[in-house]
Amino acid sequence: MKVFVYGGSERLGDHILKQLDEKGHEAVTVAETDNRAEALGQIGTTEVIIEGKDSFTKALDDVDAIIYIAGASPGTGDDQDALVDADTVVKSLEEAEQQGIERIVYLSPVHLDESDESKKTGGKDQPEEWIKESGFDYTVIRSVKRVSKPGHGKIDITDSADEDNDEIPYEDVAAVLVEALDNKNTLKKTFGMTKGKTSIKEALKDL
């Protein structure tokens, strides 16, 4: 499968690109500089497009699916997702839909432990609603705070978070996004996740 990975920081994006390569997918992404593009190629990225006016459109060429990390220019840090431009996200997804792409795995900028007021900052929750009404075979995923710690390959599916499960390693987030791609049980579903005790495959199987 040819997969366009869009958005997120190096911490999450690199894990996604590596895991796509390990599973035999062709990964496409956008980079800000030639040096960054070279580094991405070294971790198994099939095609890297330098960021520019038409970079998103170019990256969609012959793509089968998109992993979209909202929040989300290539250089944006994962903790800056309160700056989401909902209109830009929706316009990007409309373009993908017009290109005939059917599959999207969308990592929402909305966190499980976030207040209703915060969710509406910049319309962060609006793209989720658009996706659900679109023609995409979608999976929408919310998480708790993402952290640079070793992954364990285990999560809990939940709609809430508390102080005992208020974070999840980037590596595990990436594994869920990649595993969801061709998992039919995740189609047309929205779910939240934290670090947990259930293997990722089993957790998605039980959705």
Stockholm file with secondary structure:
# STOCKHOLM 1.0

chainA/1-207         MKVFVYGGSERLGDHILKQLDEKGHEAVTVAETDNRAEALGQIGTTEVIIEGKDSFTKALDDVDAIIYIAGASPGTGDDQDALVDADTVVKSLEEAEQQGIERIVYLSPVHLDESDESKKTGGKDQPEEWIKESGFDYTVIRSVKRVSKPGHGKIDITDSADEDNDEIPYEDVAAVLVEALDNKNTLKKTFGMTKGKTSIKEALKDL
#=GR chainA/1-207 SS CEEEEECCCHHHHHHHHHHHHHTTCEEEEEESSHHHHHHHHHTTCSEEEECSTTHHHHHTTTCSEEEEESSCSTTCCGGGGGGCCHHHHHHHHHHHHHTTCCEEEEEEEEETTCCHHHHTGGGTTHHHHHHHHSSSEEEEEEESEEESSCCCSEEEECSCCCTTSCEEEHHHHHHHHHHHHTCGGGTTEEEEEEECSEEHHHHHHTC
#=GC SS_cons         CEEEEECCCHHHHHHHHHHHHHTTCEEEEEESSHHHHHHHHHTTCSEEEECSTTHHHHHTTTCSEEEEESSCSTTCCGGGGGGCCHHHHHHHHHHHHHTTCCEEEEEEEEETTCCHHHHTGGGTTHHHHHHHHSSSEEEEEEESEEESSCCCSEEEECSCCCTTSCEEEHHHHHHHHHHHHTCGGGTTEEEEEEECSEEHHHHHHTC
//
